[in-house]
């Protein structure tokens, strides 16, 4: 579920425009520079960033004594919060 929520953030986040604009930095020369390829890559970058950023509260919760299941729930909630904020920022 956390990965699915992060993928949704990759499509709807305002950070997508930034990653899209910076494609000359991260897109290797072997890939075509079409809009579809750049959008897909930028979406994956934002989704991965969301997944990593939402893992920080889960790691803190686990360090403070929460079990693995509780930490996974914290991770899902943090990813959903970031995704929700991204969706709200679009409107």
Order of alpha helices (4+ residues) and beta strands (2+ residues): alpha-alpha-alpha-alpha-alpha
